[in-house]
Amino acid sequence: MEKYKSVLLIEDDPITIMVCERILKMTNFSSQIVSKKNGHEGIEYLKGLIESQTSLPDIIFLDINMPIMNGWDFLNEFTILQQVCKNIPKIYILSSTVDPEDKRKATLYSIVTDIISKPLTKEHIQKI
């Protein structure tokens, strides 16, 4: 049985998307996995769910370095958007860097639950 109903993965790298989706499926983490290639696509997807009064994902895995709209810009937009949401998803930043500045910056967003170093692993999933 799945731990969560729905997960949104916002990531631009096709290999990372494939690895994340595979880990999430192998661990029965979620019954639905939706992937978007940048923060803009992620925000538009969430706006569509809100407008149709559909439940938001339980978990969002968010890359930081993406084209069009990066993870920080997504977090800024989502901070505004969350004000009209009933259930706020837990947001986990997926990062390939161990830059202390990224960790510090992530703590400025109360909506960020944690930072996970890429690649996403079974061990990461078990801790969530």
MMTF fields as JSON, N, C-alpha, C and O atoms, coordinates in Angstrom:
{
  "mmtfVersion": "1.0.0",
  "mmtfProducer": "UNKNOWN",
  "numBonds": 511,
  "numAtoms": 512,
  "numGroups": 128,
  "numChains": 1,
  "numModels": 1,
  "chainsPerModel": [1],
  "groupsPerChain": [128],
  "chainIdList": ["A"],
  "bondAtomList": [4, 2, 8, 6, 12, 10, 16, 14, 20, 18, 24, 22, 28, 26, 32, 30, 36, 34, 40, 38, 44, 42, 48, 46, 52, 50, 56, 54, 60, 58, 64, 62, 68, 66, 72, 70, 76, 74, 80, 78, 84, 82, 88, 86, 92, 90, 96, 94, 100, 98, 104, 102, 108, 106, 112, 110, 116, 114, 120, 118, 124, 122, 128, 126, 132, 130, 136, 134, 140, 138, 144, 142, 148, 146, 152, 150, 156, 154, 160, 158, 164, 162, 168, 166, 172, 170, 176, 174, 180, 178, 184, 182, 188, 186, 192, 190, 196, 194, 200, 198, 204, 202, 208, 206, 212, 210, 216, 214, 220, 218, 224, 222, 228, 226, 232, 230, 236, 234, 240, 238, 244, 242, 248, 246, 252, 250, 256, 254, 260, 258, 264, 262, 268, 266, 272, 270, 276, 274, 280, 278, 284, 282, 288, 286, 292, 290, 296, 294, 300, 298, 304, 302, 308, 306, 312, 310, 316, 314, 320, 318, 324, 322, 328, 326, 332, 330, 336, 334, 340, 338, 344, 342, 348, 346, 352, 350, 356, 354, 360, 358, 364, 362, 368, 366, 372, 370, 376, 374, 380, 378, 384, 382, 388, 386, 392, 390, 396, 394, 400, 398, 404, 402, 408, 406, 412, 410, 416, 414, 420, 418, 424, 422, 428, 426, 432, 430, 436, 434, 440, 438, 444, 442, 448, 446, 452, 450, 456, 454, 460, 458, 464, 462, 468, 466, 472, 470, 476, 474, 480, 478, 484, 482, 488, 486, 492, 490, 496, 494, 500, 498, 504, 502, 508, 506],
  "bondOrderList": [1, 1, 1, 1, 1, 1, 1, 1, 1, 1, 1, 1, 1, 1, 1, 1, 1, 1, 1, 1, 1, 1, 1, 1, 1, 1, 1, 1, 1, 1, 1, 1, 1, 1, 1, 1, 1, 1, 1, 1, 1, 1, 1, 1, 1, 1, 1, 1, 1, 1, 1, 1, 1, 1, 1, 1, 1, 1, 1, 1, 1, 1, 1, 1, 1, 1, 1, 1, 1, 1, 1, 1, 1, 1, 1, 1, 1, 1, 1, 1, 1, 1, 1, 1, 1, 1, 1, 1, 1, 1, 1, 1, 1, 1, 1, 1, 1, 1, 1, 1, 1, 1, 1, 1, 1, 1, 1, 1, 1, 1, 1, 1, 1, 1, 1, 1, 1, 1, 1, 1, 1, 1, 1, 1, 1, 1, 1],
  "groupList": [{"groupName": "MET", "atomNameList": ["N", "CA", "C", "O"], "elementList": ["N", "C", "C", "O"], "formalChargeList": [0, 0, 0, 0], "bondAtomList": [1, 0, 2, 1, 3, 2], "bondOrderList": [1, 1, 2], "singleLetterCode": "M", "chemCompType": "L-PEPTIDE LINKING"}, {"groupName": "GLU", "atomNameList": ["N", "CA", "C", "O"], "elementList": ["N", "C", "C", "O"], "formalChargeList": [0, 0, 0, 0], "bondAtomList": [1, 0, 2, 1, 3, 2], "bondOrderList": [1, 1, 2], "singleLetterCode": "E", "chemCompType": "L-PEPTIDE LINKING"}, {"groupName": "LYS", "atomNameList": ["N", "CA", "C", "O"], "elementList": ["N", "C", "C", "O"], "formalChargeList": [0, 0, 0, 0], "bondAtomList": [1, 0, 2, 1, 3, 2], "bondOrderList": [1, 1, 2], "singleLetterCode": "K", "chemCompType": "L-PEPTIDE LINKING"}, {"groupName": "TYR", "atomNameList": ["N", "CA", "C", "O"], "elementList": ["N", "C", "C", "O"], "formalChargeList": [0, 0, 0, 0], "bondAtomList": [1, 0, 2, 1, 3, 2], "bondOrderList": [1, 1, 2], "singleLetterCode": "Y", "chemCompType": "L-PEPTIDE LINKING"}, {"groupName": "SER", "atomNameList": ["N", "CA", "C", "O"], "elementList": ["N", "C", "C", "O"], "formalChargeList": [0, 0, 0, 0], "bondAtomList": [1, 0, 2, 1, 3, 2], "bondOrderList": [1, 1, 2], "singleLetterCode": "S", "chemCompType": "L-PEPTIDE LINKING"}, {"groupName": "VAL", "atomNameList": ["N", "CA", "C", "O"], "elementList": ["N", "C", "C", "O"], "formalChargeList": [0, 0, 0, 0], "bondAtomList": [1, 0, 2, 1, 3, 2], "bondOrderList": [1, 1, 2], "singleLetterCode": "V", "chemCompType": "L-PEPTIDE LINKING"}, {"groupName": "LEU", "atomNameList": ["N", "CA", "C", "O"], "elementList": ["N", "C", "C", "O"], "formalChargeList": [0, 0, 0, 0], "bondAtomList": [1, 0, 2, 1, 3, 2], "bondOrderList": [1, 1, 2], "singleLetterCode": "L", "chemCompType": "L-PEPTIDE LINKING"}, {"groupName": "ILE", "atomNameList": ["N", "CA", "C", "O"], "elementList": ["N", "C", "C", "O"], "formalChargeList": [0, 0, 0, 0], "bondAtomList": [1, 0, 2, 1, 3, 2], "bondOrderList": [1, 1, 2], "singleLetterCode": "I", "chemCompType": "L-PEPTIDE LINKING"}, {"groupName": "ASP", "atomNameList": ["N", "CA", "C", "O"], "elementList": ["N", "C", "C", "O"], "formalChargeList": [0, 0, 0, 0], "bondAtomList": [1, 0, 2, 1, 3, 2], "bondOrderList": [1, 1, 2], "singleLetterCode": "D", "chemCompType": "L-PEPTIDE LINKING"}, {"groupName": "PRO", "atomNameList": ["N", "CA", "C", "O"], "elementList": ["N", "C", "C", "O"], "formalChargeList": [0, 0, 0, 0], "bondAtomList": [1, 0, 2, 1, 3, 2], "bondOrderList": [1, 1, 2], "singleLetterCode": "P", "chemCompType": "L-PEPTIDE LINKING"}, {"groupName": "THR", "atomNameList": ["N", "CA", "C", "O"], "elementList": ["N", "C", "C", "O"], "formalChargeList": [0, 0, 0, 0], "bondAtomList": [1, 0, 2, 1, 3, 2], "bondOrderList": [1, 1, 2], "singleLetterCode": "T", "chemCompType": "L-PEPTIDE LINKING"}, {"groupName": "CYS", "atomNameList": ["N", "CA", "C", "O"], "elementList": ["N", "C", "C", "O"], "formalChargeList": [0, 0, 0, 0], "bondAtomList": [1, 0, 2, 1, 3, 2], "bondOrderList": [1, 1, 2], "singleLetterCode": "C", "chemCompType": "L-PEPTIDE LINKING"}, {"groupName": "ARG", "atomNameList": ["N", "CA", "C", "O"], "elementList": ["N", "C", "C", "O"], "formalChargeList": [0, 0, 0, 0], "bondAtomList": [1, 0, 2, 1, 3, 2], "bondOrderList": [1, 1, 2], "singleLetterCode": "R", "chemCompType": "L-PEPTIDE LINKING"}, {"groupName": "ASN", "atomNameList": ["N", "CA", "C", "O"], "elementList": ["N", "C", "C", "O"], "formalChargeList": [0, 0, 0, 0], "bondAtomList": [1, 0, 2, 1, 3, 2], "bondOrderList": [1, 1, 2], "singleLetterCode": "N", "chemCompType": "L-PEPTIDE LINKING"}, {"groupName": "PHE", "atomNameList": ["N", "CA", "C", "O"], "elementList": ["N", "C", "C", "O"], "formalChargeList": [0, 0, 0, 0], "bondAtomList": [1, 0, 2, 1, 3, 2], "bondOrderList": [1, 1, 2], "singleLetterCode": "F", "chemCompType": "L-PEPTIDE LINKING"}, {"groupName": "GLN", "atomNameList": ["N", "CA", "C", "O"], "elementList": ["N", "C", "C", "O"], "formalChargeList": [0, 0, 0, 0], "bondAtomList": [1, 0, 2, 1, 3, 2], "bondOrderList": [1, 1, 2], "singleLetterCode": "Q", "chemCompType": "L-PEPTIDE LINKING"}, {"groupName": "GLY", "atomNameList": ["N", "CA", "C", "O"], "elementList": ["N", "C", "C", "O"], "formalChargeList": [0, 0, 0, 0], "bondAtomList": [1, 0, 2, 1, 3, 2], "bondOrderList": [1, 1, 2], "singleLetterCode": "G", "chemCompType": "PEPTIDE LINKING"}, {"groupName": "HIS", "atomNameList": ["N", "CA", "C", "O"], "elementList": ["N", "C", "C", "O"], "formalChargeList": [0, 0, 0, 0], "bondAtomList": [1, 0, 2, 1, 3, 2], "bondOrderList": [1, 1, 2], "singleLetterCode": "H", "chemCompType": "L-PEPTIDE LINKING"}, {"groupName": "TRP", "atomNameList": ["N", "CA", "C", "O"], "elementList": ["N", "C", "C", "O"], "formalChargeList": [0, 0, 0, 0], "bondAtomList": [1, 0, 2, 1, 3, 2], "bondOrderList": [1, 1, 2], "singleLetterCode": "W", "chemCompType": "L-PEPTIDE LINKING"}, {"groupName": "ALA", "atomNameList": ["N", "CA", "C", "O"], "elementList": ["N", "C", "C", "O"], "formalChargeList": [0, 0, 0, 0], "bondAtomList": [1, 0, 2, 1, 3, 2], "bondOrderList": [1, 1, 2], "singleLetterCode": "A", "chemCompType": "L-PEPTIDE LINKING"}],
  "groupTypeList": [0, 1, 2, 3, 2, 4, 5, 6, 6, 7, 1, 8, 8, 9, 7, 10, 7, 0, 5, 11, 1, 12, 7, 6, 2, 0, 10, 13, 14, 4, 4, 15, 7, 5, 4, 2, 2, 13, 16, 17, 1, 16, 7, 1, 3, 6, 2, 16, 6, 7, 1, 4, 15, 10, 4, 6, 9, 8, 7, 7, 14, 6, 8, 7, 13, 0, 9, 7, 0, 13, 16, 18, 8, 14, 6, 13, 1, 14, 10, 7, 6, 15, 15, 5, 11, 2, 13, 7, 9, 2, 7, 3, 7, 6, 4, 4, 10, 5, 8, 9, 1, 8, 2, 12, 2, 19, 10, 6, 3, 4, 7, 5, 10, 8, 7, 7, 4, 2, 9, 6, 10, 2, 1, 17, 7, 15, 2, 7],
  "groupIdList": [1, 2, 3, 4, 5, 6, 7, 8, 9, 10, 11, 12, 13, 14, 15, 16, 17, 18, 19, 20, 21, 22, 23, 24, 25, 26, 27, 28, 29, 30, 31, 32, 33, 34, 35, 36, 37, 38, 39, 40, 41, 42, 43, 44, 45, 46, 47, 48, 49, 50, 51, 52, 53, 54, 55, 56, 57, 58, 59, 60, 61, 62, 63, 64, 65, 66, 67, 68, 69, 70, 71, 72, 73, 74, 75, 76, 77, 78, 79, 80, 81, 82, 83, 84, 85, 86, 87, 88, 89, 90, 91, 92, 93, 94, 95, 96, 97, 98, 99, 100, 101, 102, 103, 104, 105, 106, 107, 108, 109, 110, 111, 112, 113, 114, 115, 116, 117, 118, 119, 120, 121, 122, 123, 124, 125, 126, 127, 128],
  "secStructList": [7, 7, 1, 3, 3, 3, 3, 3, 3, 3, 7, 7, 7, 2, 2, 2, 2, 2, 2, 2, 2, 2, 2, 2, 2, 2, 6, 6, 7, 3, 3, 3, 3, 3, 3, 3, 1, 1, 2, 2, 2, 2, 2, 2, 2, 2, 2, 2, 2, 2, 2, 6, 6, 7, 7, 7, 7, 1, 3, 3, 3, 3, 3, 1, 1, 7, 1, 1, 1, 7, 2, 2, 2, 2, 2, 2, 2, 2, 2, 2, 2, 4, 4, 4, 7, 1, 1, 7, 7, 3, 3, 3, 3, 3, 3, 1, 7, 7, 7, 2, 2, 2, 2, 2, 2, 2, 2, 6, 7, 6, 6, 3, 3, 3, 3, 3, 3, 1, 1, 7, 7, 2, 2, 2, 2, 2, 2, 7],
  "xCoordList": [0.842, 0.0, 0.886, 1.919, 0.456, 1.229, 1.17, 0.159, 2.274, 2.364, 1.605, 0.949, 1.711, 1.045, 0.214, 0.482, -0.794, -1.662, -0.983, -1.052, -0.32, 0.189, 1.509, 1.714, 2.401, 3.701, 3.899, 3.568, 4.439, 4.84, 6.359, 6.956, 6.973, 8.418, 8.691, 8.256, 9.408, 9.764, 11.272, 12.062, 11.647, 13.044, 13.236, 12.379, 14.355, 14.581, 15.438, 15.424, 16.175, 17.08, 16.354, 15.847, 16.295, 15.559, 16.075, 15.289, 17.379, 17.941, 17.493, 17.103, 17.549, 17.116, 15.629, 15.202, 14.836, 13.396, 13.192, 12.411, 13.898, 13.765, 14.151, 13.443, 15.267, 15.724, 14.704, 14.347, 14.242, 13.274, 11.978, 11.467, 11.449, 10.208, 10.374, 9.476, 11.515, 11.767, 11.818, 11.217, 12.532, 12.625, 11.244, 10.877, 10.486, 9.158, 8.226, 7.429, 8.318, 7.476, 7.935, 7.11, 9.251, 9.794, 9.435, 9.234, 9.358, 9.082, 7.594, 7.211, 6.754, 5.313, 5.049, 4.179, 5.813, 5.721, 4.418, 3.823, 3.982, 2.803, 2.059, 2.666, 0.738, -0.046, -0.03, -0.336, 0.321, 0.387, 1.664, 1.955, 2.418, 3.638, 3.511, 3.379, 3.551, 3.48, 4.82, 5.328, 5.39, 6.669, 6.479, 5.765, 7.122, 7.148, 8.602, 9.417, 8.926, 10.324, 10.917, 12.118, 10.099, 10.628, 9.6, 8.459, 10.014, 9.132, 7.87, 6.808, 7.971, 6.793, 5.74, 4.56, 6.176, 5.235, 4.623, 3.44, 5.438, 4.943, 3.885, 2.851, 4.145, 3.173, 1.882, 0.793, 1.99, 0.796, -0.01, -1.239, 0.662, -0.013, -0.772, -1.934, -0.126, -0.77, -1.945, -2.981, -1.779, -2.887, -4.093, -5.235, -3.829, -4.911, -5.633, -6.858, -4.882, -5.499, -6.358, -7.464, -5.839, -6.577, -7.864, -8.929, -7.758, -8.94, -10.005, -11.198, -9.584, -10.549, -10.933, -11.656, -10.445, -10.698, -10.301, -10.984, -9.185, -8.605, -7.523, -6.837, -7.374, -6.351, -4.96, -4.625, -4.168, -2.77, -1.981, -2.432, -0.815, 0.019, 0.38, 0.417, 0.642, 1.052, 2.493, 2.849, 3.315, 4.75, 5.168, 4.704, 6.047, 6.688, 8.189, 8.777, 8.804, 10.263, 10.69, 10.262, 11.526, 11.851, 13.344, 14.136, 13.717, 15.095, 15.288, 14.327, 16.507, 16.792, 17.232, 16.705, 18.184, 18.756, 18.018, 18.249, 17.118, 16.32, 16.187, 16.286, 15.961, 15.707, 14.292, 13.47, 14.026, 12.724, 12.334, 12.225, 12.123, 11.852, 12.571, 12.243, 13.552, 14.295, 13.507, 12.397, 14.095, 13.418, 13.133, 12.095, 14.057, 13.83, 12.656, 11.829, 12.584, 11.453, 10.143, 9.107, 10.197, 9.014, 8.555, 7.367, 9.499, 9.144, 8.521, 7.573, 9.044, 8.461, 7.024, 6.142, 6.787, 5.431, 4.509, 3.362, 5.019, 4.188, 3.839, 2.762, 4.733, 4.45, 3.197, 2.39, 3.044, 1.842, 0.646, -0.436, 0.843, -0.231, -0.79, -1.987, 0.056, -0.373, -1.452, -2.156, -1.57, -2.553, -3.988, -4.888, -4.214, -5.56, -5.705, -6.698, -4.725, -4.729, -5.237, -4.972, -5.966, -6.416, -5.313, -4.991, -4.745, -3.673, -2.388, -2.32, -1.388, -0.103, 0.801, 1.027, 1.314, 2.225, 3.527, 3.948, 4.152, 5.495, 6.438, 6.315, 7.373, 8.311, 9.704, 10.228, 10.282, 11.652, 12.486, 12.182, 13.519, 14.418, 15.381, 15.996, 15.5, 16.481, 17.65, 17.484, 18.828, 19.971, 21.188, 21.475, 21.89, 23.132, 24.326, 25.452, 24.077, 25.165, 25.034, 23.956, 26.103, 26.072, 26.446, 27.049, 26.075, 26.379, 25.686, 24.459, 26.456, 25.857, 24.88, 23.922, 25.119, 24.21, 22.827, 21.816, 22.775, 21.482, 20.744, 19.536, 21.48, 20.854, 20.335, 19.234, 21.133, 20.71, 19.475, 18.52, 19.517, 18.408, 17.127, 16.039, 17.257, 16.086, 15.4, 14.18, 16.183, 15.586, 14.731, 13.937, 14.897, 14.084, 12.647, 11.771, 12.414, 11.085, 10.473, 10.935, 9.438, 8.798, 8.121, 7.844, 7.858, 7.195, 8.159, 7.715, 9.463, 10.441, 10.638, 11.017, 10.376, 10.521, 11.971, 12.449, 12.687, 14.074, 14.76, 14.11, 16.081, 16.88, 17.422, 17.959, 17.275, 17.78, 18.858, 18.654, 20.004, 21.075, 20.735, 20.337, 20.903, 20.671, 21.765, 22.889, 21.481, 20.197, 19.257, 19.694, 17.98, 16.972, 17.18, 17.331, 17.187, 17.431, 16.297, 15.447, 16.31, 15.336, 15.476, 14.483, 16.699, 16.936, 16.295, 15.717, 16.399, 15.736, 14.223, 13.581, 13.676, 12.229, 11.762, 10.709, 12.521, 12.134, 12.095, 11.354, 12.882, 12.92, 11.744, 11.453, 11.073, 9.956, 8.678, 7.631],
  "yCoordList": [-1.189, 0.0, 1.251, 1.301, 2.249, 3.48, 4.307, 4.334, 4.976, 5.835, 7.146, 7.666, 7.673, 8.925, 8.749, 7.87, 9.591, 9.523, 10.106, 9.526, 11.265, 11.977, 12.685, 13.251, 12.635, 13.298, 14.132, 13.699, 15.324, 16.167, 16.274, 16.672, 15.915, 16.013, 17.149, 17.099, 18.174, 19.303, 19.23, 19.555, 18.801, 18.472, 18.563, 18.119, 19.134, 19.314, 18.223, 18.072, 17.469, 16.468, 15.138, 14.546, 14.658, 13.422, 12.189, 11.321, 12.114, 10.966, 11.001, 9.975, 12.178, 12.309, 12.016, 11.392, 12.463, 12.167, 10.658, 10.122, 9.973, 8.529, 7.828, 6.928, 8.237, 7.628, 7.872, 6.945, 9.107, 9.44, 8.654, 8.076, 8.632, 7.907, 6.427, 5.799, 5.87, 4.446, 4.146, 3.175, 4.973, 4.786, 4.927, 4.134, 5.935, 6.159, 4.991, 4.603, 4.431, 3.273, 2.011, 1.251, 1.788, 0.584, 0.527, -0.553, 1.675, 1.732, 1.891, 2.028, 1.872, 2.094, 3.362, 3.397, 4.397, 5.65, 6.388, 6.987, 6.338, 7.105, 6.401, 5.737, 6.555, 5.953, 6.824, 6.335, 8.102, 8.99, 9.827, 10.461, 9.817, 10.621, 11.49, 10.982, 12.793, 13.741, 14.466, 14.932, 14.559, 15.258, 16.508, 16.49, 17.581, 18.826, 19.25, 19.024, 19.871, 20.12, 21.426, 21.654, 22.284, 23.512, 24.094, 23.636, 25.096, 25.692, 26.29, 26.224, 26.873, 27.468, 26.399, 26.584, 25.279, 24.188, 23.674, 23.337, 23.618, 23.168, 24.099, 23.646, 25.394, 26.382, 26.323, 26.343, 26.25, 26.175, 24.915, 24.961, 23.804, 22.553, 22.728, 22.334, 23.31, 23.506, 24.477, 24.266, 25.537, 26.484, 25.78, 26.034, 24.903, 24.131, 23.25, 23.14, 22.626, 21.792, 22.639, 22.245, 23.805, 24.694, 25.173, 25.169, 25.59, 26.08, 25.008, 25.304, 23.767, 22.678, 22.052, 21.057, 22.643, 22.184, 20.722, 19.956, 20.364, 19.032, 19.096, 20.109, 18.023, 17.981, 18.196, 17.692, 18.944, 19.14, 17.878, 17.062, 17.72, 16.568, 16.599, 17.66, 15.427, 15.339, 15.802, 16.413, 15.5, 15.785, 16.447, 16.068, 17.438, 18.024, 17.841, 18.269, 17.199, 17.127, 18.191, 18.174, 19.112, 20.306, 20.458, 20.545, 20.49, 20.801, 22.311, 23.072, 22.74, 24.173, 24.772, 25.801, 24.138, 24.695, 24.165, 23.043, 25.006, 24.648, 25.872, 27.006, 25.635, 26.773, 27.313, 26.694, 28.439, 29.127, 29.651, 30.863, 28.758, 29.166, 28.188, 27.002, 28.684, 27.789, 27.487, 27.983, 26.677, 26.264, 27.397, 27.409, 28.352, 29.492, 30.335, 30.766, 30.572, 31.335, 30.575, 31.176, 29.241, 28.423, 28.61, 28.807, 28.549, 28.697, 30.063, 30.163, 31.117, 32.449, 32.477, 33.023, 31.894, 31.854, 30.981, 31.344, 29.84, 28.917, 29.49, 29.214, 30.281, 30.92, 31.791, 31.841, 32.465, 33.281, 32.379, 32.588, 31.382, 30.472, 29.667, 29.38, 29.305, 28.453, 29.097, 28.408, 30.415, 31.114, 30.733, 30.939, 30.179, 29.762, 28.242, 27.709, 27.55, 26.082, 25.575, 26.169, 24.475, 23.85, 22.995, 23.121, 22.14, 21.262, 21.635, 21.601, 21.986, 22.405, 21.176, 20.471, 20.923, 19.787, 19.994, 21.125, 18.889, 18.949, 19.114, 18.407, 20.041, 20.285, 19.833, 20.237, 18.983, 18.514, 19.018, 18.728, 19.759, 20.239, 19.11, 18.499, 18.848, 17.897, 18.711, 19.548, 18.476, 19.285, 18.42, 17.459, 18.777, 18.066, 18.77, 18.277, 19.913, 20.63, 20.478, 20.189, 20.67, 20.699, 22.102, 22.29, 23.067, 24.465, 24.909, 24.86, 25.34, 25.799, 26.962, 27.112, 27.776, 28.891, 28.38, 28.965, 27.286, 26.692, 26.206, 26.401, 25.579, 25.087, 26.247, 26.184, 27.305, 28.478, 29.117, 29.475, 29.249, 29.869, 29.046, 29.606, 27.721, 26.855, 27.046, 26.916, 27.357, 27.548, 28.818, 28.985, 29.704, 30.925, 30.655, 31.506, 29.478, 29.103, 28.089, 26.952, 28.51, 27.606, 26.422, 25.403, 26.558, 25.48, 24.36, 23.305, 24.573, 23.539, 22.63, 23.083, 21.352, 20.373, 19.972, 19.877, 19.731, 19.288, 19.399, 19.603, 19.261, 19.198, 17.778, 17.224, 17.203, 15.857, 15.967, 16.596, 15.356, 15.327, 14.3, 13.173, 14.721, 13.795, 12.744, 13.033, 11.563, 11.093, 10.673, 10.342, 10.696, 10.21, 8.706, 7.981, 8.246, 6.823, 6.228, 6.947, 4.915, 4.229, 4.723, 4.869, 4.977, 5.444, 6.806, 7.049, 7.697, 9.003, 8.804, 9.414, 7.955, 7.718, 7.152, 7.546, 6.246, 5.628, 6.638, 6.447, 7.714, 8.73, 9.706, 10.421, 9.728, 10.673, 10.098, 10.742],
  "zCoordList": [0.0, 0.0, 0.0, 0.667, -0.76, -0.888, 0.388, 1.09, 0.666, 1.838, 1.607, 2.509, 0.368, 0.022, -1.234, -2.054, -1.376, -2.547, -3.78, -4.864, -3.612, -4.78, -4.492, -3.419, -5.489, -5.404, -6.665, -7.769, -6.486, -7.614, -7.6, -6.599, -8.715, -8.884, -9.857, -11.007, -9.407, -10.273, -10.492, -9.606, -11.685, -11.999, -13.507, -14.273, -13.934, -15.371, -16.006, -17.228, -15.215, -15.771, -15.999, -15.046, -17.26, -17.565, -16.811, -16.432, -16.598, -15.868, -14.407, -13.848, -13.796, -12.407, -12.278, -11.307, -13.252, -13.242, -13.262, -12.476, -14.163, -14.287, -12.978, -12.526, -12.371, -11.117, -10.0, -9.273, -9.866, -8.813, -8.984, -8.024, -10.204, -10.449, -10.15, -9.589, -10.521, -10.273, -8.775, -8.316, -8.016, -6.559, -5.913, -5.046, -6.337, -5.758, -6.052, -5.197, -7.247, -7.607, -6.877, -6.368, -6.825, -6.169, -4.685, -4.129, -4.06, -2.622, -2.307, -1.146, -3.355, -3.166, -2.364, -1.494, -2.673, -1.927, -2.213, -1.318, -3.472, -3.863, -4.993, -5.834, -5.001, -6.078, -7.336, -8.424, -7.205, -8.365, -8.297, -7.282, -9.397, -9.504, -10.74, -11.853, -10.546, -11.657, -11.717, -10.697, -12.925, -13.099, -13.949, -14.952, -13.538, -14.294, -14.443, -13.548, -15.589, -15.942, -15.413, -15.553, -14.81, -14.212, -13.25, -13.191, -12.508, -11.511, -12.094, -11.475, -13.278, -13.919, -14.209, -13.91, -14.793, -15.061, -13.756, -13.706, -12.704, -11.404, -10.83, -10.338, -10.895, -10.393, -11.203, -10.629, -12.525, -13.374, -13.074, -13.05, -12.848, -12.497, -11.175, -11.07, -10.183, -8.878, -8.972, -8.343, -9.758, -9.954, -10.571, -10.188, -11.521, -12.143, -11.14, -11.172, -10.253, -9.215, -8.282, -7.912, -7.906, -7.003, -7.667, -7.049, -8.939, -9.655, -9.809, -9.753, -10.004, -10.161, -8.818, -8.766, -7.754, -6.385, -6.193, -5.514, -6.806, -6.665, -5.598, -5.457, -4.856, -3.803, -4.375, -5.448, -3.647, -4.023, -3.676, -2.872, -4.279, -3.925, -2.443, -1.821, -1.894, -0.494, -0.322, 0.685, -1.325, -1.283, -2.595, -3.67, -2.491, -3.672, -3.514, -2.521, -4.508, -4.582, -5.573, -6.727, -5.135, -5.905, -6.15, -5.211, -7.428, -7.803, -7.667, -7.78, -7.428, -7.312, -8.644, -9.067, -9.3, -10.535, -11.758, -12.208, -12.287, -13.462, -14.355, -13.886, -15.651, -16.549, -16.351, -15.675, -16.928, -16.942, -15.564, -15.377, -14.594, -13.213, -12.289, -12.26, -11.535, -10.656, -9.377, -9.182, -8.529, -7.308, -6.336, -5.676, -6.249, -5.339, -5.814, -5.01, -7.128, -7.674, -7.471, -7.185, -7.621, -7.358, -5.919, -5.661, -4.982, -3.566, -3.292, -2.513, -3.925, -3.759, -4.264, -3.601, -5.429, -6.005, -5.149, -4.888, -4.721, -3.951, -2.581, -2.054, -2.0, -0.72, -0.824, 0.105, -1.944, -2.183, -2.454, -1.905, -3.297, -3.708, -2.537, -2.5, -1.59, -0.485, 0.39, 1.129, 0.299, 1.118, 0.782, 1.597, -0.408, -0.793, -0.782, -1.277, -0.221, -0.183, 1.161, 2.206, 1.114, 2.357, 2.957, 4.138, 2.151, 2.622, 1.904, 0.675, 2.663, 2.093, 1.975, 2.958, 0.773, 0.61, 1.377, 1.618, 1.754, 2.305, 1.117, 0.117, 1.231, 0.131, 0.555, 1.593, -0.284, -0.089, -1.258, -2.415, -0.959, -2.001, -2.357, -1.483, -3.651, -4.161, -4.676, -5.564, -4.129, -4.518, -4.813, -4.1, -5.867, -6.184, -5.54, -5.603, -4.928, -4.263, -2.754, -2.235, -2.089, -0.624, -0.161, 0.896, -0.972, -0.704, 0.588, 0.677, 1.582, 2.839, 2.627, 3.385, 1.605, 1.314, 0.916, 1.303, 0.14, -0.227, 1.017, 1.154, 1.912, 3.145, 3.984, 4.53, 4.084, 4.846, 4.216, 4.905, 2.906, 2.186, 2.333, 2.468, 2.305, 2.445, 3.795, 3.895, 4.84, 6.168, 6.24, 7.165, 5.266, 5.234, 4.784, 4.939, 4.231, 3.75, 4.715, 4.811, 5.422, 6.381, 5.686, 6.319, 4.397, 3.664, 3.255, 2.803, 3.408, 3.07, 4.278, 5.358, 4.081, 5.151, 5.342, 6.472, 4.22, 4.331, 2.969, 1.944, 2.982, 1.759, 1.642, 2.601, 0.461, 0.188, -0.876, -1.914, -0.615, -1.608, -2.682, -2.388, -3.934, -5.038, -5.047, -4.636, -5.489, -6.012, -4.877, -3.775, -5.172, -4.24, -4.069, -5.053, -2.836, -2.565, -1.721, -1.197, -1.608, -0.738, 0.7, 1.412, 1.114, 2.481, 2.722, 3.782, 1.728, 1.842, 1.979, 2.834, 1.137, 1.112, 2.447, 2.95, 3.019, 4.292, 5.43, 6.394, 5.337, 6.391, 6.309, 7.268, 5.16, 4.977, 5.549, 5.492]
}
